[in-house]
Every structure is written in structure tokens, then in C-alpha cells.
Amino acid sequence: MNFTYMIHAGIVAIALLLGTFLRSHVRVLQKYLIPSSIIGGAFLLLFYNYAAPHMGLDSSFLGDLVYHLLNVSFIAMALRIPEKDGKKSRRGVGANVIGVVAQYGLQCLLPLLAIAILIGTIMPDLFPAIALTLPLGFELGPGQAYSMTLPWIEMGFDGATSVGLAMAAIGFIVGSVGGVILINIGIRKGWVSQEDAAKLEKGGVRSGFIPRQLQKEGARNTTEGESIDSFTYHLALILGTYLLSYCLLSLLGMLLHLAGPLGDSLMTSLWGINFVFSMFCANIVRMIIIKAGAAHTIDNMTMNRINGLSVDFTVIASLGSISIAAVASYWLPVLILVIIGIFITCLILPWYCSRLYDDHQFKRMILLFGTATGTLPTGLSLLRVLDPDFETPVATDYVYSSGIVFFVVIPIILCVNLPALSYTTGNPMFFWMMTGLCAIYLLGCIIAYKVFARKRAFASPSQFFYREEN
């Protein structure tokens, strides 16, 4: 009997519980709202780098777990039935699209230029695609940072996944610590109302546990338990959809194989963006379910819970799978990329968000900040500090805009391997094609920003956060 996978799963679970316990008892962790998965991940990082090798355990399982849970997360989100009565603001949705896509442009373009300078001066042998570990780790998250850097290992980037995951971990820390700092500055400067500031100590935000008197009912049952458990039904839908995605990619792989080595190389890249195909298949399955009149069998809250489970385990497993030795060998470019990431998210993002939005400027900014450094749960956890019951349209607007953003940035996702190709082929044109694409995205966002923000676009340029009364 092989217990290897269960041993790894148990280790991850214990680390997650330890992180949850520490978050609920250590004040400094509560002060900066460090997620339990990050805390537990720090223990996994040390364990798998220094203790596990002596016990005959390696972190390869964790990498596989991150890869698969990313796809599960996207499927769970895509299978949700759209809410018909959700309140949303069209201007808020439009502004979100501009604000988020601008982050893609900034987080891709500036690192590419910085790495080009490094390659042209002191590090001529540096793998150029390392520049994109910043947007993969900060803007997208650990799952994408792992799956999309995985093909780079075969292309000559030793430690690619470790660097990508390290960037994602740093992004979570920047998001948690930086977000709380921004909230405290906002309270002190009057950008946050006193009413919103008072919500900071309510609802178990600090400890991570909701007090008994404030707990609410969550997921609802859509099946009869004697037939099949409701959670089992939802999980079966997700796993069945994942199998469909695998079959689609496998069929595509067989077709591309007919094109020879070039087709095989392209297929390797497509496996790295499996989450795109997973979401595509999930949308097809959802449409079939709706057309069949079975939409009532899907509970969005249950899908949210499965997505939350996937995200928590993705984050903690991604930290445990980082090779400290691999990251240390790239310390200079990683340091430069982190500095650029902090500059973009902590300084540029609040500046333009405060001028971009008509209402709820600080809340909308803090949500975008959290998602631009971590994942949607990071952004929602920061927003929940000021809007615990999501009474404003901020969260709803972001959910609607995220679907639009996904399709808008597909060209960037599909071209993510261009810098890597410039290394393997020796043709720098591929690198500059990606740089040009990112410049076009950023220029388009600047034009849209000017049109959308109107007179506020460059009002009081020296003012860090442009205050406008709602």
C-alpha cells in the first residue's frame, strides 16, 4: 500500500492548521492580516528544504498539487450560475477593467525592460522570461506562476517554478502587509470614513475565526442526501469537467504532434495554460446544465467553498515546493523584480485608482491592490475589513469585470513564452515582440484611463491619493 501522497497531504494539512492556530493567537500576524496559508507555508518551506530530504520525501507532489488545484479553482468559478439580481455599476465595472489591465501592462513591460538592461550589461546569460515571473506571481497567483513557468525548465531555465512561486509568495506578503499599511494610512489621512474604520475590529477579521453570534449559514443542499451528498455532486461536476479538459488538450496534442517538433513545443506551452482550457470546458458544461433546466442543482456558495479550499491549499503547497537554493541563485533579478512590483502596486496603483473611480475610491483601490499582489481572496479579505458584509457594489463589480479582463488579456497569456523562445532560438525579436505587445496594452489603458477619468485623470499629480467626496 502506497501512503506517499497521503503523507504529503497530511503534512500540508497540519501546516495549514498550525498557520490557522498561530493567526488566531499571535497579535502581529493579526495586525497585518497574514493569511493562515502563508503562515503554514513558511513552515512547509523550511520542512521541505531542510528536513524532508533526510526523510526520503521531496516536494514534487506539492508542485503537482498546485498545478491541478489551479485548474479545479477555475472550473469551480466558471460553473457558478450567474446571479440575475446582483447590483452592479457599469462605470465601476468599466473602471475595474481599465485598472486591472493596466496592472498587466505595467507588471509585464517594466520588468521586461529591466531584465533587458541586465542581459545587456552584467548578466548576458540570464533567461529573459524571468521578467514575467513578476506578473505571474503578483497579478495571477501561485497556480499560474507554477503551471506557466513549468515549460521553461525544459527550455533552459533551471529553477523556473521556484522563482515563480517565490514571486507569488512575496506578492502575498506585500498584499497582506502593504494592504494593512495602506488601510491604516487611509484611516489616518481621512480617506476611510470613521464608520468603515470601526469595522476593523468586528467579525473576527483579526483572528480569522467568526464569533459564534455572528456566524451565518453558508452553502445549501441541492440534492437528497440518500441519493448523493450535495457536496459530492458539486465535486463530481468539477472533476468530470477537469477530465473533459484533459481529453480536449490530449486530442489537441495528438493533432499538433503531426506538425513535428514545433507542434510538440507548442503543446508543452499549452499544458502550462491548462486553466484556460479548464475554464472553457466549464463554461460549456454550465451552458449545457442551464439549457437542460438543471441550473437549480448548482449552489454557487458550494462552488465558492470548493474554490476557497483549492486556493488555500494552492497557496500553502506553492510555498512548500519552493527551492531556496534555486531562488538564491537568481537573487539579483528577483530583488529587482520585487522592487519594481512594490513600486507598481504600492505607489502607482493607489495613485491612478483614486482618480479612476467615481465612488468608493478607497475600497475599490484596496480590492485591486489585493488582487494585483495576491489573488481574489487576498483582495476580498482586505475589502472585508472595510466592507464586511459587501454592502457596496465594489465586490460585485469586480466579479463582473474579472470575466471581461480574462478575455482581454488572453493575448498576453498566449504570448507568455515569447521571451523564452528568444533564449532557445537565439532570436531577440521574440523578446521585443512581447515587450511591444505589453507597451500596446499599457498605451491603450492610458488612453482609456484619460477618457474614463476625465478631469481627474492627472489632477493634483503630486497628491498620492486623490480624495473625492462620495
Backbone torsions as a table, in degrees:
resi	resn	phi	psi	omega
1	MET	NA	127.7	-178.2
2	ASN	-95.2	113.4	-178.8
3	PHE	-101.8	7.3	-172.3
4	THR	-56.4	-50.5	-177.5
5	TYR	-64.7	-37.9	179.6
6	MET	-68.9	-34.1	176.6
7	ILE	-63.3	-47.3	178.6
8	HIS	-61.8	-44.1	-180.0
9	ALA	-62.0	-39.9	177.7
10	GLY	-65.1	-40.3	178.2
11	ILE	-62.3	-44.6	178.6
12	VAL	-61.9	-43.6	-178.8
13	ALA	-63.8	-42.6	179.6
14	ILE	-64.5	-40.8	178.3
15	ALA	-63.3	-38.8	178.7
16	LEU	-66.1	-41.5	177.3
17	LEU	-65.4	-38.7	177.5
18	LEU	-63.4	-42.7	177.5
19	GLY	-62.2	-39.5	178.5
20	THR	-64.8	-41.6	179.4
21	PHE	-63.3	-46.4	-178.8
22	LEU	-65.0	-39.6	179.5
23	ARG	-60.8	-36.0	-176.8
24	SER	-79.9	-9.8	-175.6
25	HIS	-124.0	-23.7	-176.5
26	VAL	-96.4	118.9	-171.5
27	ARG	-65.6	-37.4	-177.5
28	VAL	-65.6	-34.2	176.9
29	LEU	-69.8	-35.5	177.6
30	GLN	-70.3	-38.1	-177.6
31	LYS	-59.1	-41.4	-177.5
32	TYR	-101.8	11.4	174.6
33	LEU	51.5	42.2	178.5
34	ILE	-68.8	122.5	-178.8
35	PRO	-60.1	146.8	179.8
36	SER	-59.5	-34.3	-180.0
37	SER	-66.1	-32.8	177.3
38	ILE	-70.6	-42.4	-179.9
39	ILE	-62.8	-49.2	178.2
40	GLY	-64.5	-34.4	178.9
41	GLY	-63.6	-31.0	177.3
42	ALA	-63.1	-38.4	176.7
43	PHE	-68.5	-40.2	178.0
44	LEU	-63.7	-39.0	179.5
45	LEU	-57.4	-47.3	179.5
46	LEU	-68.9	-40.9	-177.2
47	PHE	-62.8	-49.5	-175.1
48	TYR	-76.3	-17.3	177.7
49	ASN	-89.9	-30.2	-171.9
50	TYR	-122.0	-29.2	-177.0
51	ALA	-103.7	-44.0	-175.3
52	ALA	-56.9	-40.7	180.0
53	PRO	-58.1	-32.5	179.3
54	HIS	-76.0	-13.1	-179.9
55	MET	-104.6	7.0	179.7
56	GLY	76.6	21.0	179.8
57	LEU	-112.2	141.7	174.5
58	ASP	-127.4	169.1	-171.8
59	SER	-93.1	10.1	-178.3
60	SER	-60.5	-34.9	178.1
61	PHE	-60.2	-38.6	-177.8
62	LEU	-65.0	-38.3	177.5
63	GLY	-62.4	-43.4	177.2
64	ASP	-62.8	-39.3	-179.4
65	LEU	-63.3	-44.0	178.7
66	VAL	-60.2	-45.2	-178.0
67	TYR	-60.5	-49.7	-175.6
68	HIS	-72.6	-38.3	-179.4
69	LEU	-67.7	-29.3	175.2
70	LEU	-59.8	-46.2	-179.4
71	ASN	-66.9	-39.1	176.4
72	VAL	-60.4	-41.1	-179.7
73	SER	-62.1	-45.5	180.0
74	PHE	-65.6	-38.4	179.0
75	ILE	-65.5	-43.6	179.6
76	ALA	-60.1	-38.9	178.9
77	MET	-69.4	-41.3	-175.3
78	ALA	-73.7	-24.8	-178.8
79	LEU	-79.9	-9.7	179.6
80	ARG	-64.8	142.6	178.4
81	ILE	-82.3	125.1	-178.0
82	PRO	-57.9	136.9	178.0
83	GLU	-78.0	132.1	-178.9
84	LYS	-86.1	-23.9	-174.6
85	ASP	-107.6	14.7	-179.7
86	GLY	-70.1	129.0	179.6
87	LYS	-77.0	128.9	178.6
88	LYS	-143.3	157.9	178.5
89	SER	-111.6	122.7	-178.5
90	ARG	-61.5	-40.4	178.4
91	ARG	-67.2	-36.2	178.1
92	GLY	-64.9	-41.0	178.2
93	VAL	-64.7	-46.1	-180.0
94	GLY	-62.0	-42.4	179.0
95	ALA	-64.7	-37.9	177.6
96	ASN	-60.8	-43.8	-179.7
97	VAL	-59.5	-45.5	179.2
98	ILE	-63.3	-46.1	-177.3
99	GLY	-63.8	-41.1	-178.2
100	VAL	-73.7	-45.6	-179.6
101	VAL	-63.3	-33.1	175.6
102	ALA	-61.1	-35.4	176.5
103	GLN	-65.6	-39.4	175.7
104	TYR	-60.2	-46.0	-179.9
105	GLY	-62.1	-46.6	-178.9
106	LEU	-67.4	-46.7	-175.3
107	GLN	-72.3	-14.6	174.6
108	CYS	-95.4	-47.4	-172.4
109	LEU	-68.0	-51.1	-176.4
110	LEU	-62.4	-44.5	176.1
111	PRO	-62.6	-38.3	179.0
112	LEU	-61.4	-42.1	179.2
113	LEU	-67.0	-40.2	179.9
114	ALA	-64.8	-43.6	179.7
115	ILE	-68.0	-34.5	176.3
116	ALA	-60.7	-38.4	177.7
117	ILE	-67.0	-42.0	178.6
118	LEU	-61.9	-44.4	-179.2
119	ILE	-65.4	-35.7	-178.6
120	GLY	-78.9	-8.4	-177.5
121	THR	-121.7	-83.5	-168.5
122	ILE	-101.9	-13.0	-177.8
123	MET	-131.2	68.5	-175.9
124	PRO	-65.2	-22.1	-178.3
125	ASP	-95.4	7.3	-178.0
126	LEU	-66.5	137.1	177.9
127	PHE	-70.2	116.4	-171.1
128	PRO	-63.5	-28.2	-177.7
129	ALA	-69.1	-8.3	177.8
130	ILE	-59.3	-24.2	178.7
131	ALA	-59.2	-36.0	-175.2
132	LEU	-81.6	-2.0	173.8
133	THR	-67.5	-21.7	176.8
134	LEU	-66.0	-57.7	178.2
135	PRO	-65.4	-32.1	178.4
136	LEU	-64.9	-39.9	-178.6
137	GLY	-82.4	-44.0	-177.0
138	PHE	-79.9	-59.9	-171.9
139	GLU	-75.8	-37.7	-175.7
140	LEU	-95.4	-49.9	178.6
141	GLY	122.8	175.2	-172.7
142	PRO	-64.0	-36.5	-178.9
143	GLY	-62.0	-50.1	178.4
144	GLN	-68.1	-35.9	179.6
145	ALA	-61.8	-31.3	178.2
146	TYR	-82.1	-53.3	-173.0
147	SER	-65.7	-35.3	-175.6
148	MET	-85.3	-16.2	174.8
149	THR	-95.1	-12.4	-178.1
150	LEU	-57.8	-43.3	178.9
151	PRO	-65.4	-20.6	-177.6
152	TRP	-68.6	-23.5	179.2
153	ILE	-62.7	-44.8	178.6
154	GLU	-69.0	-20.0	-178.4
155	MET	-91.1	0.9	174.1
156	GLY	115.4	4.8	-178.6
157	PHE	-101.2	89.4	177.6
158	ASP	-64.9	131.1	179.1
159	GLY	79.1	19.2	-176.7
160	ALA	-58.6	-47.6	-177.5
161	THR	-65.6	-36.1	179.3
162	SER	-65.7	-41.5	178.2
163	VAL	-65.6	-43.1	178.9
164	GLY	-62.1	-44.1	-180.0
165	LEU	-69.6	-35.2	176.6
166	ALA	-63.1	-39.9	177.9
167	MET	-63.8	-38.9	178.2
168	ALA	-65.4	-40.8	179.2
169	ALA	-64.2	-42.8	177.6
170	ILE	-63.2	-38.1	178.1
171	GLY	-61.2	-41.9	177.6
172	PHE	-60.9	-41.7	-179.8
173	ILE	-66.3	-44.2	177.4
174	VAL	-60.6	-41.7	-179.6
175	GLY	-65.0	-45.0	-178.0
176	SER	-70.5	-56.0	-177.8
177	VAL	-67.8	-48.9	-179.4
178	GLY	-62.8	-37.0	179.5
179	GLY	-63.7	-43.1	179.0
180	VAL	-66.8	-39.0	177.1
181	ILE	-61.7	-43.9	178.5
182	LEU	-63.2	-39.7	178.7
183	ILE	-64.1	-44.1	179.6
184	ASN	-64.4	-39.3	175.9
185	ILE	-64.3	-41.4	179.0
186	GLY	-61.3	-38.9	177.6
187	ILE	-66.2	-44.8	-178.1
188	ARG	-67.1	-36.6	-177.7
189	LYS	-86.0	-7.7	-179.7
190	GLY	86.2	12.0	176.8
191	TRP	-74.8	-21.6	178.6
192	VAL	-111.7	131.6	-179.8
193	SER	-66.9	156.8	179.1
194	GLN	-62.4	-34.3	178.7
195	GLU	-63.5	-44.3	179.0
196	ASP	-68.7	-36.7	-179.5
197	ALA	-64.1	-34.2	-178.9
198	ALA	-67.8	-20.6	-178.3
199	LYS	-74.4	-11.3	-175.5
200	LEU	-60.0	-33.7	-175.7
201	GLU	-96.9	7.3	-176.4
202	LYS	-102.4	157.6	169.3
203	GLY	72.2	17.0	177.0
204	GLY	72.6	22.7	-179.0
205	VAL	-59.0	-42.8	-176.2
206	ARG	-69.7	-49.3	-173.8
207	SER	-76.5	-26.0	-177.5
208	GLY	94.3	-6.8	177.5
209	PHE	-115.6	138.2	179.1
210	ILE	-84.4	128.6	177.6
211	PRO	-56.7	149.7	-175.8
212	ARG	-54.2	-42.4	-175.4
213	GLN	-70.4	-14.7	-179.2
214	LEU	-106.3	-0.4	-178.7
215	GLN	-69.9	142.2	-178.8
216	LYS	-123.1	160.1	175.8
217	GLU	-70.9	145.4	-177.1
218	GLY	-113.3	-108.8	-174.7
219	ALA	-65.2	150.4	177.4
220	ARG	-112.4	153.5	178.0
221	ASN	-81.1	134.7	177.0
222	THR	-115.9	2.3	179.1
223	THR	-131.5	161.8	172.7
224	GLU	-82.8	127.4	-175.1
225	GLY	-58.8	-29.5	-178.8
226	GLU	-71.8	-17.9	177.6
227	SER	-92.6	-60.1	177.9
228	ILE	-158.1	137.8	178.7
229	ASP	-65.2	143.2	-176.6
230	SER	-60.4	-42.2	179.4
231	PHE	-64.7	-40.0	178.2
232	THR	-60.9	-42.4	179.5
233	TYR	-60.3	-45.8	-179.1
234	HIS	-66.3	-41.3	178.9
235	LEU	-65.3	-38.1	178.4
236	ALA	-64.0	-38.9	176.6
237	LEU	-60.2	-42.8	-178.2
238	ILE	-67.4	-48.1	-177.8
239	LEU	-67.7	-36.4	176.5
240	GLY	-64.4	-39.0	177.2
241	THR	-66.1	-37.6	178.7
242	TYR	-63.9	-39.6	176.7
243	LEU	-63.1	-39.1	177.6
244	LEU	-61.8	-41.7	177.6
245	SER	-62.9	-42.2	178.3
246	TYR	-61.4	-43.3	-180.0
247	CYS	-64.4	-39.9	179.0
248	LEU	-62.4	-46.2	179.3
249	LEU	-66.5	-37.4	179.1
250	SER	-64.7	-41.7	177.4
251	LEU	-64.0	-42.1	177.6
252	LEU	-62.7	-37.9	178.6
253	GLY	-63.2	-40.1	178.4
254	MET	-64.8	-37.4	178.7
255	LEU	-69.3	-42.7	-179.5
256	LEU	-69.1	-27.6	178.9
257	HIS	-61.6	-28.1	178.6
258	LEU	-66.5	-19.6	180.0
259	ALA	-84.9	-2.2	177.3
260	GLY	90.7	-158.8	-176.8
261	PRO	-56.7	-36.8	179.1
262	LEU	-63.3	-41.1	177.9
263	GLY	-66.2	-39.4	177.9
264	ASP	-64.7	-38.8	178.8
265	SER	-64.6	-42.2	178.1
266	LEU	-64.3	-38.3	-179.2
267	MET	-64.8	-37.3	176.6
268	THR	-58.7	-41.1	179.0
269	SER	-67.3	-38.1	-178.4
270	LEU	-66.9	-34.3	175.5
271	TRP	-62.9	-28.4	178.8
272	GLY	-70.0	-23.7	176.9
273	ILE	-112.7	40.0	179.2
274	ASN	-55.9	-29.8	-177.3
275	PHE	-62.5	-28.5	176.9
276	VAL	-65.5	-45.2	179.2
277	PHE	-69.3	-35.1	177.7
278	SER	-62.7	-43.6	179.3
279	MET	-67.9	-37.3	177.6
280	PHE	-60.8	-48.3	179.8
281	CYS	-64.2	-37.5	179.6
282	ALA	-65.1	-36.9	177.5
283	ASN	-65.6	-38.3	177.4
284	ILE	-64.2	-45.9	179.7
285	VAL	-62.2	-41.9	179.5
286	ARG	-62.4	-42.3	179.0
287	MET	-62.3	-40.0	178.8
288	ILE	-64.4	-43.2	-179.7
289	ILE	-62.6	-41.7	179.9
290	ILE	-66.5	-44.4	179.9
291	LYS	-63.3	-31.4	-179.8
292	ALA	-80.1	-0.4	179.9
293	GLY	73.7	24.6	-177.4
294	ALA	-111.9	20.3	-178.2
295	ALA	-61.1	-29.0	-178.3
296	HIS	-68.2	-13.2	-179.7
297	THR	-82.5	-8.7	179.2
298	ILE	-102.8	125.3	176.6
299	ASP	-104.1	117.0	-176.9
300	ASN	-61.5	-34.3	-179.5
301	MET	-65.5	-37.6	176.9
302	THR	-64.9	-42.6	176.3
303	MET	-61.7	-38.5	177.3
304	ASN	-62.6	-40.0	-179.8
305	ARG	-65.2	-41.3	178.6
306	ILE	-66.5	-39.3	176.3
307	ASN	-63.0	-42.4	178.9
308	GLY	-63.0	-41.1	176.7
309	LEU	-59.8	-45.1	-179.4
310	SER	-61.9	-44.1	-178.2
311	VAL	-64.8	-45.1	-179.2
312	ASP	-60.1	-46.4	-179.3
313	PHE	-73.3	-29.4	175.8
314	THR	-64.3	-45.9	-177.6
315	VAL	-63.6	-49.0	-175.6
316	ILE	-69.6	-37.7	179.4
317	ALA	-69.8	-34.0	179.7
318	SER	-64.6	-37.3	177.8
319	LEU	-68.0	-40.8	-179.3
320	GLY	-66.9	-25.6	-177.1
321	SER	-88.8	1.3	179.2
322	ILE	-75.1	134.0	173.5
323	SER	-93.8	112.7	-178.6
324	ILE	-61.4	-39.1	-179.9
325	ALA	-62.3	-40.7	-179.3
326	ALA	-66.2	-42.9	-179.7
327	VAL	-67.0	-38.1	-178.3
328	ALA	-62.0	-30.8	-178.9
329	SER	-71.8	-13.7	177.9
330	TYR	-117.4	32.3	-170.3
331	TRP	-60.5	-37.7	-176.9
332	LEU	-69.0	-53.4	177.6
333	PRO	-62.8	-34.8	177.6
334	VAL	-63.2	-44.2	179.1
335	LEU	-61.0	-43.8	179.9
336	ILE	-63.8	-43.2	179.9
337	LEU	-64.7	-38.8	178.7
338	VAL	-64.5	-42.9	178.6
339	ILE	-61.2	-43.2	177.5
340	ILE	-62.5	-43.3	179.8
341	GLY	-61.4	-42.4	178.7
342	ILE	-65.2	-41.4	179.2
343	PHE	-61.5	-43.9	-177.7
344	ILE	-67.6	-45.7	-173.0
345	THR	-84.6	-35.8	-175.1
346	CYS	-90.0	-19.6	-178.2
347	LEU	-117.5	-54.8	-176.8
348	ILE	-68.9	-45.0	-176.6
349	LEU	-59.3	-50.7	178.4
350	PRO	-61.5	-34.2	-178.7
351	TRP	-61.8	-51.9	-175.6
352	TYR	-80.3	-26.8	178.7
353	CYS	-66.9	-36.9	-178.9
354	SER	-66.4	-21.6	179.0
355	ARG	-100.3	-19.1	-175.8
356	LEU	-78.8	-36.8	-171.8
357	TYR	-93.3	146.1	176.7
358	ASP	-83.1	-33.1	-174.8
359	ASP	-141.2	162.0	177.8
360	HIS	47.1	45.8	-171.8
361	GLN	-58.0	-47.1	-175.3
362	PHE	-69.6	-41.3	179.5
363	LYS	-63.1	-43.6	179.9
364	ARG	-65.9	-39.0	179.1
365	MET	-64.5	-44.0	-175.4
366	ILE	-69.2	-30.9	175.7
367	LEU	-68.2	-45.6	178.0
368	LEU	-64.2	-37.3	178.5
369	PHE	-61.6	-44.3	-179.5
370	GLY	-64.3	-39.1	180.0
371	THR	-77.0	-25.0	-179.9
372	ALA	-80.8	-10.0	178.5
373	THR	-117.1	-24.4	-178.5
374	GLY	-131.5	-115.0	177.9
375	THR	-136.1	179.0	179.0
376	LEU	-56.9	-42.1	176.4
377	PRO	-58.0	-34.1	177.0
378	THR	-63.5	-47.2	179.3
379	GLY	-63.5	-41.4	179.7
380	LEU	-66.8	-34.8	179.1
381	SER	-66.4	-36.7	176.7
382	LEU	-70.6	-41.9	178.6
383	LEU	-64.3	-36.8	-177.9
384	ARG	-62.9	-22.8	176.9
385	VAL	-61.5	-39.2	-176.5
386	LEU	-101.6	-20.9	-177.5
387	ASP	-138.2	67.9	-170.6
388	PRO	-59.8	-30.4	-178.1
389	ASP	-104.1	9.9	-179.7
390	PHE	51.3	49.1	-180.0
391	GLU	-74.3	-24.9	178.5
392	THR	-88.2	165.8	179.9
393	PRO	-80.9	7.6	-173.4
394	VAL	-58.5	-51.9	-177.5
395	ALA	-66.8	-43.3	-179.6
396	THR	-61.6	-44.2	179.1
397	ASP	-59.8	-39.8	-178.7
398	TYR	-67.3	-39.9	179.5
399	VAL	-60.5	-44.9	179.2
400	TYR	-64.6	-41.0	-176.9
401	SER	-71.2	-28.8	-176.8
402	SER	-62.6	-34.8	177.1
403	GLY	-65.1	-40.3	178.3
404	ILE	-66.8	-43.8	-178.9
405	VAL	-59.3	-41.2	-177.8
406	PHE	-55.5	-45.7	-179.0
407	PHE	-73.3	-32.3	180.0
408	VAL	-65.6	-37.2	-174.7
409	VAL	-95.1	6.6	178.1
410	ILE	-54.6	-41.0	177.4
411	PRO	-57.0	-38.5	178.0
412	ILE	-65.3	-43.4	-179.2
413	ILE	-62.9	-43.1	-178.6
414	LEU	-69.6	-25.1	-177.8
415	CYS	-98.6	10.2	-173.2
416	VAL	-63.3	-21.1	-179.0
417	ASN	-91.4	0.9	-179.7
418	LEU	-59.5	-45.9	177.2
419	PRO	-61.3	-34.8	177.5
420	ALA	-65.9	-38.5	177.9
421	LEU	-65.2	-31.5	177.7
422	SER	-64.7	-26.6	178.3
423	TYR	-79.8	-45.9	-175.5
424	THR	-73.9	-30.6	-179.1
425	THR	-95.3	-14.2	-176.7
426	GLY	74.4	14.8	-179.0
427	ASN	-109.4	105.9	-177.8
428	PRO	-67.3	-10.8	-179.0
429	MET	-59.2	-36.0	179.0
430	PHE	-61.7	-39.4	179.1
431	PHE	-63.0	-45.6	-176.6
432	TRP	-74.7	-22.5	173.2
433	MET	-65.3	-43.5	177.6
434	MET	-65.3	-41.0	178.7
435	THR	-61.8	-43.4	178.8
436	GLY	-64.2	-40.2	178.3
437	LEU	-60.4	-44.3	-179.9
438	CYS	-66.3	-35.9	178.1
439	ALA	-65.2	-38.6	177.8
440	ILE	-63.5	-43.9	177.5
441	TYR	-59.0	-46.6	-177.5
442	LEU	-66.1	-41.3	178.8
443	LEU	-63.3	-42.4	177.8
444	GLY	-61.1	-38.9	179.1
445	CYS	-68.0	-37.5	178.7
446	ILE	-64.0	-43.1	178.1
447	ILE	-64.2	-46.8	179.1
448	ALA	-62.7	-38.2	178.4
449	TYR	-61.7	-44.2	-179.7
450	LYS	-63.7	-41.4	179.8
451	VAL	-67.9	-41.3	-175.1
452	PHE	-74.3	-44.9	-176.2
453	ALA	-81.7	-17.8	178.8
454	ARG	54.4	-126.3	-174.3
455	LYS	-65.8	-23.1	-178.4
456	ARG	-77.1	-14.9	-170.4
457	ALA	-49.5	-46.9	-178.9
458	PHE	-127.1	29.0	178.1
459	ALA	-68.7	136.9	178.7
460	SER	43.8	64.5	-174.3
461	PRO	-58.5	-25.6	-179.9
462	SER	-81.4	-8.7	-178.9
463	GLN	-84.6	122.3	-175.5
464	PHE	-61.2	-47.6	-179.9
465	PHE	-127.3	110.9	-177.7
466	TYR	-73.9	116.6	-175.0
467	ARG	-93.4	128.7	177.5
468	GLU	-134.4	123.9	-177.6
469	GLU	-66.6	132.1	178.9
470	ASN	-82.5	NA	NA
